[in-house]
Amino acid sequence: MKKYMLLFLSLGLLFFNCKKNDDPVIEEEEILEEPEEEIIEVDVTVQSFIWQTMNAYYFWQNEVNDLADDRFSTFSDYAKYLTDFPDPVAFFYDELLFSEDKFSVLNENYRDLLNAFAGISKSNGVEFGLSRFAESDAIFGYVHYIVPNSDAATKEIKRGDVFTGVNGQTLTIANYEDLLFGDSDTYTLNMADIVDSAITPNDKEVTLTKEDNLVEDPLLVSKVLEVNGQKIGYLMYNQFAGGSEEQLNQAFGEFKSEGIVDLVLDLRYNLGGLGVTANVLASLIYSANEEELFYKVRYNDKIQGTVEPGFGETFFTATTGSTNGNTNTPLNNLNLGRVFVIATGGSASSSELVMNGLAPYIEVIHVGTTTVGKNQGSATFVDDPENGNVYNEERENYINPDNQWAVQPIIMLAENADGFSDYYNGLVPDIALEEDVENMGVLGNIDEPLLARTIQEITGASAKRTFDVQFPVNLVTSSKMFTPMKNNLIIQKVPSSTKAELLAPSKKE
């Protein structure tokens, strides 16, 4: 029989006894000796932190039986349950997630998440997509862009280059994760050429090394294009990174001083980021009117019933804010009546939030392909029970030093001012155009196909070129999908009522 003992008042190390059944039973004068007991130590600190957080905040809490408030009748039942899941990762992903949840994340070190939200990562600087060869299991990679000041920036590799192997091994569905996203920081890409819509390996090799703490500038390209005497602003923004609000404001200040009439916002590779940054970008495009609603959120039933009316509403803003090193600078907003957005299957979360949030107020013309369909948001949680496990940079000293794990679960659904949130299957383009692997073009150049098609729509010029795609992508995944930043809309305001007391069975006798 197992006996459980709780160490201190929180759930951490559990000890239980079990009989050593392999020891022989010695019978002597009809007295049976008790088998020797073995003490087994089980540390479920992480599992308890995960369960309590998910029980309190998870958007689909009432859809997961094991997260029900009445799942455990006693604390002992709860403790026994946790010891059945020694692996926190398997516990989180296999036991606690709702079947339709594609986006909740668990990370062993919360600082990895924070760095990712600030645009800091371990990377060699090549951002790429992986595409399947027709119906085969073979795949190839194609370069989206090179991060400036990275290892790749010093090598002979550029946007549009193609590779079919790594370290001499042909890329397949079965091996690409190990070869490109495994433990090795250095690998060699085996490059290829595209001739007449066929990919042929060549002898070129490019060796790349991932660097710690590589900082990517989320504003990859910002420029004013002049086409037929018309000034058009172009901004390629690749991540809603905390701290980039001032940069955005400066870029829009330049657009404003140049007197641009239209704006092309290129979010084709932007998988999301901070909701507060999305608010700044949307306000720069449209308005600094702080009485107009940008978006509102809906929480799980348990939380929604406790929040005050109006909580979770985010209005357009007049400043860059005072977080992440910003200085609360007035915005250089453009007050545009329309915006052209290049968005694709690599655009998600905060990217979609900007598009959907602006739609009730101005015309949003979407050029590209259908977006990911992430109409949900998450927050960062750490082992800080006194603050309801909500991460707060001012409470770093209160985080359990023996538990550095972080949970980034879906906790809300985002709606625009019209109440629209039904884009789970993605936002559909007004002007459909895929990227052509055979003709990727140069980002920010007026001849780059997606930008060229957008400019054509802006100027109304008659078509002098076709936009037939010779080599479309059969996308498998991208390099950004293997970072903590993937598909995130991160909110920083969590209902205070849930901070007072986590709804955990530890309160039960």
C-alpha positions as CSV (number, residue, x, y, z in Angstrom):
1,M,0.0,0.0,0.0
2,K,1.4,3.4,-1.0
3,K,1.6,6.1,1.7
4,Y,1.9,9.7,0.7
5,M,3.3,12.5,2.8
6,L,3.2,16.1,1.8
7,L,6.4,18.1,2.3
8,F,5.6,21.5,3.8
9,L,2.3,23.0,2.7
10,S,2.9,23.2,-1.0
11,L,3.0,20.2,-3.3
12,G,6.5,19.4,-4.0
13,L,8.4,16.3,-3.0
14,L,6.2,13.3,-2.3
15,F,7.5,10.3,-0.6
16,F,5.8,6.9,-0.5
17,N,6.6,3.5,0.7
18,C,6.4,0.3,-1.2
19,K,7.1,-3.3,-0.3
20,K,10.1,-5.0,-1.9
21,N,8.3,-8.0,-3.3
22,D,11.5,-9.6,-4.6
23,D,12.7,-10.4,-1.0
24,P,11.8,-13.9,0.1
25,V,9.4,-14.4,2.9
26,I,11.1,-16.3,5.7
27,E,8.9,-18.5,7.8
28,E,10.3,-19.1,11.3
29,E,8.2,-20.5,14.1
30,E,5.1,-19.3,12.3
31,I,6.3,-15.6,12.5
32,L,6.3,-13.8,9.2
33,E,8.7,-10.9,8.9
34,E,7.5,-7.8,7.2
35,P,9.2,-7.1,3.9
36,E,11.7,-4.2,3.9
37,E,10.1,-0.9,2.8
38,E,11.7,1.2,0.0
39,I,11.3,4.9,0.2
40,I,10.6,6.4,-3.3
41,E,10.9,10.2,-3.8
42,V,8.7,11.9,-6.3
43,D,9.0,15.6,-7.1
44,V,5.8,16.9,-8.6
45,T,6.4,20.6,-8.1
46,V,6.3,21.3,-11.8
47,Q,3.2,19.1,-12.4
48,S,1.3,20.8,-9.6
49,F,2.2,24.3,-10.9
50,I,1.1,23.3,-14.4
51,W,-2.2,21.8,-13.2
52,Q,-3.1,24.7,-11.0
53,T,-2.4,27.2,-13.7
54,M,-4.4,25.4,-16.3
55,N,-7.3,24.8,-13.9
56,A,-7.5,28.5,-13.1
57,Y,-6.9,30.1,-16.5
58,Y,-7.2,27.7,-19.5
59,F,-9.8,28.8,-22.0
60,W,-11.0,25.3,-22.5
61,Q,-10.9,24.3,-18.8
62,N,-14.4,23.0,-18.8
63,E,-13.7,20.8,-21.8
64,V,-10.9,18.8,-20.1
65,N,-12.2,16.3,-17.5
66,D,-8.9,16.2,-15.6
67,L,-9.0,20.0,-15.2
68,A,-12.5,20.1,-13.6
69,D,-12.8,21.8,-10.3
70,D,-14.4,18.7,-8.8
71,R,-11.9,16.3,-10.4
72,F,-10.4,15.4,-7.0
73,S,-12.3,14.9,-3.8
74,T,-9.3,15.1,-1.5
75,F,-5.8,16.4,-1.7
76,S,-4.5,12.8,-1.4
77,D,-6.3,12.0,-4.7
78,Y,-4.7,15.0,-6.3
79,A,-1.2,14.0,-5.1
80,K,-1.7,10.4,-6.3
81,Y,-2.8,11.7,-9.7
82,L,0.3,13.8,-10.2
83,T,2.7,11.0,-9.4
84,D,1.4,9.1,-12.4
85,F,2.9,11.7,-14.7
86,P,6.7,12.0,-14.1
87,D,7.3,13.8,-17.4
88,P,5.9,17.4,-17.3
89,V,6.0,17.7,-21.0
90,A,3.9,14.6,-21.6
91,F,1.6,15.6,-18.8
92,F,0.9,19.0,-20.3
93,Y,0.6,18.1,-24.0
94,D,-1.0,14.6,-23.7
95,E,-3.2,15.0,-20.6
96,L,-4.3,18.6,-20.2
97,L,-4.8,20.1,-23.6
98,F,-8.1,20.4,-25.3
99,S,-8.2,18.4,-28.6
100,E,-8.6,21.6,-30.7
101,D,-5.8,23.5,-29.0
102,K,-2.9,24.0,-31.4
103,F,-1.1,26.8,-29.7
104,S,-0.6,26.4,-25.9
105,V,3.1,26.1,-25.0
106,L,5.1,24.7,-22.1
107,N,8.8,25.7,-21.7
108,E,11.4,24.5,-19.2
109,N,12.8,27.9,-18.6
110,Y,10.6,31.0,-18.6
111,R,13.5,33.2,-19.6
112,D,13.6,31.5,-23.0
113,L,10.0,32.7,-23.6
114,L,10.8,36.2,-22.4
115,N,13.8,36.4,-24.7
116,A,11.7,35.2,-27.6
117,F,9.1,37.9,-26.9
118,A,11.9,40.5,-27.1
119,G,13.2,39.1,-30.4
120,I,16.2,37.3,-28.8
121,S,16.9,33.8,-29.8
122,K,19.5,31.1,-30.5
123,S,19.8,31.2,-34.3
124,N,22.1,31.1,-37.3
125,G,20.1,33.8,-39.0
126,V,18.5,31.9,-41.8
127,E,14.7,32.1,-41.8
128,F,13.3,29.5,-44.2
129,G,10.3,27.5,-45.2
130,L,10.1,23.7,-45.9
131,S,8.1,22.5,-48.8
132,R,7.1,19.0,-50.0
133,F,8.0,17.6,-53.4
134,A,4.6,16.8,-54.8
135,E,3.2,13.7,-52.9
136,S,6.6,12.3,-51.9
137,D,8.2,12.3,-48.4
138,A,11.2,14.3,-49.7
139,I,11.2,18.0,-48.9
140,F,13.3,21.1,-49.7
141,G,14.0,24.3,-48.0
142,Y,13.8,27.8,-49.4
143,V,15.2,30.9,-47.8
144,H,12.7,33.6,-46.7
145,Y,15.3,36.1,-45.5
146,I,18.6,36.5,-43.7
147,V,18.8,38.2,-40.3
148,P,21.3,41.0,-40.4
149,N,24.4,40.7,-38.2
150,S,23.9,36.9,-37.9
151,D,26.3,34.1,-38.8
152,A,24.3,33.6,-42.1
153,A,24.8,37.2,-43.0
154,T,28.5,36.4,-43.4
155,K,27.9,33.4,-45.7
156,E,27.0,33.0,-49.3
157,I,23.3,32.5,-48.8
158,K,20.3,34.8,-49.6
159,R,16.6,35.0,-50.0
160,G,15.3,32.6,-52.6
161,D,18.2,30.1,-52.3
162,V,17.1,26.5,-52.1
163,F,18.6,23.5,-50.2
164,T,17.7,19.8,-50.4
165,G,20.0,18.2,-47.8
166,V,21.8,18.7,-44.5
167,N,25.2,17.3,-43.7
168,G,24.9,15.2,-46.9
169,Q,21.6,13.6,-46.0
170,T,18.6,14.3,-48.2
171,L,15.8,16.1,-46.3
172,T,12.6,14.1,-45.7
173,I,9.5,14.3,-43.6
174,A,11.1,11.8,-41.2
175,N,14.5,13.5,-40.6
176,Y,14.1,17.3,-41.0
177,E,13.5,18.0,-37.3
178,D,16.7,16.2,-36.2
179,L,18.8,17.6,-39.0
180,L,17.7,21.3,-38.8
181,F,16.2,21.6,-35.3
182,G,18.2,19.0,-33.3
183,D,20.9,19.4,-30.6
184,S,23.7,20.3,-33.0
185,D,24.3,24.0,-33.3
186,T,26.3,23.6,-36.5
187,Y,25.1,22.0,-39.7
188,T,25.9,22.3,-43.4
189,L,23.2,22.9,-46.0
190,N,23.5,21.1,-49.3
191,M,22.2,23.7,-51.8
192,A,20.3,23.3,-55.1
193,D,19.3,25.1,-58.3
194,I,15.9,25.7,-59.8
195,V,15.9,25.3,-63.5
196,D,12.6,25.1,-65.5
197,S,10.6,24.5,-62.4
198,A,12.8,21.6,-61.4
199,I,15.1,21.5,-58.3
200,T,18.5,20.0,-59.0
201,P,21.1,19.6,-56.2
202,N,24.5,21.3,-56.9
203,D,27.9,21.1,-55.3
204,K,27.5,24.2,-53.1
205,E,27.6,23.8,-49.4
206,V,26.9,26.5,-46.7
207,T,27.9,25.8,-43.1
208,L,26.0,27.7,-40.4
209,T,26.3,28.0,-36.7
210,K,23.6,29.0,-34.2
211,E,24.5,31.9,-31.9
212,D,23.1,32.5,-28.5
213,N,21.2,35.7,-27.9
214,L,20.9,36.8,-31.5
215,V,18.7,39.9,-31.6
216,E,16.6,40.3,-34.7
217,D,15.3,43.7,-35.6
218,P,11.6,43.1,-36.3
219,L,11.5,46.0,-38.8
220,L,13.4,44.2,-41.6
221,V,12.5,46.8,-44.3
222,S,11.1,50.3,-43.9
223,K,11.1,52.6,-46.9
224,V,9.1,55.0,-49.0
225,L,8.4,53.9,-52.6
226,E,7.6,56.4,-55.3
227,V,5.6,54.9,-58.2
228,N,4.3,57.1,-61.0
229,G,4.6,60.1,-58.7
230,Q,2.7,58.5,-55.9
231,K,4.4,57.9,-52.5
232,I,3.7,54.6,-50.9
233,G,5.1,53.5,-47.5
234,Y,6.4,49.9,-47.2
235,L,7.0,48.2,-43.9
236,M,8.1,44.6,-43.5
237,Y,7.5,43.8,-39.8
238,N,8.4,40.2,-38.8
239,Q,7.6,40.0,-35.1
240,F,5.5,42.0,-32.6
241,A,8.5,42.2,-30.2
242,G,8.3,44.0,-26.9
243,G,10.4,47.2,-27.1
244,S,9.9,47.7,-30.8
245,E,7.1,50.3,-30.3
246,E,9.6,53.2,-30.5
247,Q,11.1,51.9,-33.7
248,L,7.6,51.6,-35.3
249,N,6.8,55.1,-34.2
250,Q,10.0,56.4,-35.8
251,A,9.3,54.6,-39.1
252,F,5.8,56.1,-39.2
253,G,7.2,59.5,-38.4
254,E,9.3,59.1,-41.6
255,F,6.2,58.0,-43.6
256,K,4.4,61.0,-42.3
257,S,7.1,63.5,-43.1
258,E,7.4,62.0,-46.6
259,G,3.6,62.5,-47.1
260,I,2.8,58.9,-48.1
261,V,-0.8,58.4,-49.4
262,D,-0.9,54.6,-49.0
263,L,0.8,52.0,-46.8
264,V,1.8,48.4,-47.5
265,L,2.2,46.4,-44.3
266,D,4.1,43.2,-45.0
267,L,3.3,40.6,-42.4
268,R,3.9,37.5,-44.5
269,Y,6.4,35.9,-42.1
270,N,5.0,37.4,-38.9
271,L,3.7,34.7,-36.5
272,G,2.7,37.2,-33.8
273,G,3.9,38.6,-30.4
274,L,2.7,41.1,-27.9
275,G,-0.9,42.4,-28.0
276,V,0.2,45.8,-26.7
277,T,2.6,46.1,-29.7
278,A,-0.2,45.2,-32.0
279,N,-2.3,48.0,-30.5
280,V,0.5,50.5,-31.1
281,L,0.9,49.4,-34.8
282,A,-2.9,49.6,-35.4
283,S,-3.1,53.0,-33.8
284,L,-0.2,54.3,-35.9
285,I,-2.1,53.2,-39.0
286,Y,-5.6,54.4,-38.1
287,S,-6.1,56.6,-35.1
288,A,-4.9,57.6,-31.6
289,N,-8.5,58.0,-30.4
290,E,-8.5,56.3,-27.1
291,E,-12.3,56.1,-27.0
292,E,-12.5,53.7,-29.9
293,L,-12.3,49.9,-29.2
294,F,-9.5,48.0,-30.9
295,Y,-10.4,44.6,-29.5
296,K,-12.0,42.8,-26.6
297,V,-11.4,39.4,-25.0
298,R,-13.6,36.6,-23.7
299,Y,-12.2,34.3,-21.0
300,N,-13.3,30.8,-19.8
301,D,-16.6,30.6,-18.1
302,K,-15.1,30.6,-14.7
303,I,-13.2,33.8,-15.2
304,Q,-15.7,35.6,-17.4
305,G,-18.3,35.4,-14.6
306,T,-16.0,37.2,-12.2
307,V,-14.6,40.1,-14.2
308,E,-16.0,43.6,-14.1
309,P,-17.9,44.9,-17.2
310,G,-15.3,46.4,-19.6
311,F,-12.4,44.4,-18.4
312,G,-10.5,42.9,-21.3
313,E,-11.3,45.8,-23.6
314,T,-8.3,47.4,-25.4
315,F,-8.7,50.8,-27.0
316,F,-6.5,52.5,-29.6
317,T,-3.6,54.3,-28.0
318,A,-2.0,57.7,-28.4
319,T,1.5,56.8,-27.2
320,T,4.1,54.0,-27.5
321,G,3.5,53.1,-23.8
322,S,6.0,53.1,-21.0
323,T,6.9,49.4,-20.8
324,N,9.9,47.5,-22.3
325,G,12.1,50.6,-22.1
326,N,9.7,52.8,-24.0
327,T,9.3,56.5,-23.1
328,N,5.6,56.9,-23.7
329,T,6.1,58.9,-26.9
330,P,3.1,60.4,-28.7
331,L,2.3,58.4,-31.8
332,N,3.0,59.6,-35.4
333,N,-0.3,58.1,-36.5
334,L,-1.3,58.4,-40.2
335,N,-5.1,58.4,-40.0
336,L,-5.4,56.3,-43.1
337,G,-8.7,55.2,-44.6
338,R,-7.3,52.0,-46.0
339,V,-4.2,49.8,-45.6
340,F,-2.8,47.1,-47.8
341,V,-1.6,44.0,-45.9
342,I,0.5,41.3,-47.3
343,A,-0.3,38.2,-45.3
344,T,0.1,34.5,-45.8
345,G,0.1,31.1,-44.1
346,G,3.1,32.5,-42.1
347,S,0.9,35.3,-40.6
348,A,-0.8,34.6,-37.3
349,S,-2.0,35.9,-33.9
350,S,-1.0,39.5,-33.5
351,S,-0.8,39.9,-37.2
352,E,-4.4,38.7,-37.6
353,L,-5.4,40.8,-34.6
354,V,-4.2,44.0,-36.4
355,M,-6.1,43.1,-39.5
356,N,-9.3,42.1,-37.7
357,G,-9.1,45.0,-35.3
358,L,-8.8,47.6,-38.0
359,A,-11.6,46.1,-40.2
360,P,-14.5,47.9,-38.5
361,Y,-12.9,51.3,-39.1
362,I,-10.9,51.3,-42.3
363,E,-10.6,49.2,-45.5
364,V,-8.1,46.4,-45.0
365,I,-7.0,44.9,-48.4
366,H,-5.4,41.5,-47.9
367,V,-2.9,40.4,-50.5
368,G,-1.4,36.9,-50.3
369,T,-2.9,33.7,-49.0
370,T,-5.1,32.6,-46.1
371,T,-3.6,33.3,-42.7
372,V,-3.0,30.7,-39.9
373,G,-6.3,31.4,-38.0
374,K,-5.2,32.2,-34.5
375,N,-8.0,34.2,-32.9
376,Q,-6.9,33.3,-29.3
377,G,-4.4,34.8,-26.9
378,S,-2.2,33.6,-24.1
379,A,-0.3,34.9,-21.1
380,T,2.9,33.8,-19.4
381,F,2.7,32.0,-16.1
382,V,5.5,31.1,-13.7
383,D,5.6,29.5,-10.2
384,D,4.6,32.6,-8.2
385,P,1.5,31.5,-6.3
386,E,1.1,34.8,-4.4
387,N,0.6,36.5,-7.8
388,G,-1.7,33.8,-9.1
389,N,1.3,32.5,-11.1
390,V,1.1,35.4,-13.5
391,Y,4.5,36.6,-14.6
392,N,5.4,40.0,-13.5
393,E,8.9,41.4,-14.2
394,E,8.9,43.2,-10.9
395,R,8.4,39.9,-9.0
396,E,11.4,38.0,-10.3
397,N,12.5,37.3,-6.7
398,Y,9.2,35.7,-5.9
399,I,9.4,33.0,-8.5
400,N,10.2,29.6,-7.1
401,P,14.0,29.1,-7.6
402,D,13.5,25.4,-7.8
403,N,11.0,25.6,-10.6
404,Q,11.8,27.8,-13.6
405,W,9.2,26.2,-16.0
406,A,6.7,28.5,-17.7
407,V,3.2,27.8,-19.1
408,Q,1.9,29.8,-22.0
409,P,-1.7,28.5,-22.3
410,I,-4.5,29.9,-24.4
411,I,-6.7,31.9,-22.0
412,M,-8.9,34.1,-24.2
413,L,-10.6,34.7,-27.5
414,A,-10.2,38.0,-29.3
415,E,-13.1,39.9,-30.9
416,N,-13.0,43.2,-32.8
417,A,-15.3,46.1,-32.2
418,D,-18.0,44.4,-34.3
419,G,-17.8,41.3,-32.2
420,F,-16.2,39.3,-35.0
421,S,-13.8,36.6,-34.0
422,D,-14.7,33.8,-36.5
423,Y,-11.4,33.4,-38.3
424,Y,-10.3,30.0,-36.8
425,N,-9.7,28.8,-40.3
426,G,-7.7,32.0,-41.2
427,L,-8.4,35.3,-42.9
428,V,-9.0,34.9,-46.6
429,P,-7.2,37.2,-49.0
430,D,-9.0,39.8,-51.1
431,I,-6.2,39.3,-53.8
432,A,-4.9,35.7,-53.8
433,L,-1.2,35.3,-54.7
434,E,1.3,32.7,-53.5
435,E,5.0,33.1,-53.2
436,D,6.8,31.6,-56.2
437,V,10.0,29.7,-55.1
438,E,11.3,30.2,-58.6
439,N,10.9,34.0,-58.4
440,M,11.1,35.1,-54.7
441,G,12.3,38.6,-55.6
442,V,13.9,41.1,-53.2
443,L,11.9,42.2,-50.2
444,G,11.0,45.9,-50.5
445,N,11.8,46.0,-54.2
446,I,8.8,47.1,-56.4
447,D,9.4,44.1,-58.6
448,E,9.0,41.5,-55.8
449,P,5.8,39.7,-56.9
450,L,3.5,40.2,-53.9
451,L,4.6,43.8,-53.5
452,A,4.3,44.4,-57.2
453,R,0.7,43.0,-57.2
454,T,-0.1,45.2,-54.2
455,I,1.3,48.4,-55.9
456,Q,-0.7,47.5,-59.0
457,E,-3.9,47.5,-56.9
458,I,-2.9,50.8,-55.2
459,T,-2.1,52.7,-58.4
460,G,-4.8,51.2,-60.6
461,A,-2.3,50.8,-63.4
462,S,-3.2,48.3,-66.1
463,A,-1.4,45.0,-65.8
464,K,1.9,45.0,-67.7
465,R,3.0,41.7,-66.2
466,T,1.4,38.4,-65.2
467,F,1.6,37.0,-61.8
468,D,1.4,33.3,-62.7
469,V,3.1,31.2,-60.0
470,Q,5.5,28.7,-61.7
471,F,6.7,26.9,-58.5
472,P,4.1,27.2,-55.7
473,V,4.9,26.1,-52.2
474,N,3.6,22.9,-50.6
475,L,4.4,24.1,-47.2
476,V,5.3,21.7,-44.4
477,T,6.6,24.1,-41.8
478,S,9.0,27.0,-41.3
479,S,12.0,27.8,-39.1
480,K,9.9,30.1,-37.0
481,M,7.6,27.3,-36.0
482,F,10.5,25.9,-33.9
483,T,10.8,28.9,-31.7
484,P,8.9,29.8,-28.5
485,M,7.5,32.8,-30.4
486,K,5.4,30.7,-32.9
487,N,1.8,31.7,-33.3
488,N,1.5,33.9,-30.2
489,L,-0.8,36.7,-29.3
490,I,0.4,37.6,-25.8
491,I,-1.7,39.6,-23.4
492,Q,-0.2,41.1,-20.3
493,K,-3.4,42.0,-18.4
494,V,-4.9,39.1,-16.6
495,P,-8.1,39.3,-14.4
496,S,-7.0,40.1,-10.9
497,S,-9.8,38.0,-9.3
498,T,-7.9,34.9,-10.5
499,K,-4.7,36.1,-8.8
500,A,-6.2,36.0,-5.3
501,E,-6.4,32.2,-5.0
502,L,-5.6,29.5,-7.5
503,L,-8.5,27.1,-7.8
504,A,-6.5,24.0,-6.8
505,P,-7.4,20.9,-4.8
506,S,-4.6,21.8,-2.4
507,K,-7.4,23.8,-0.6
508,K,-9.2,20.6,0.2
509,E,-8.5,18.5,3.3
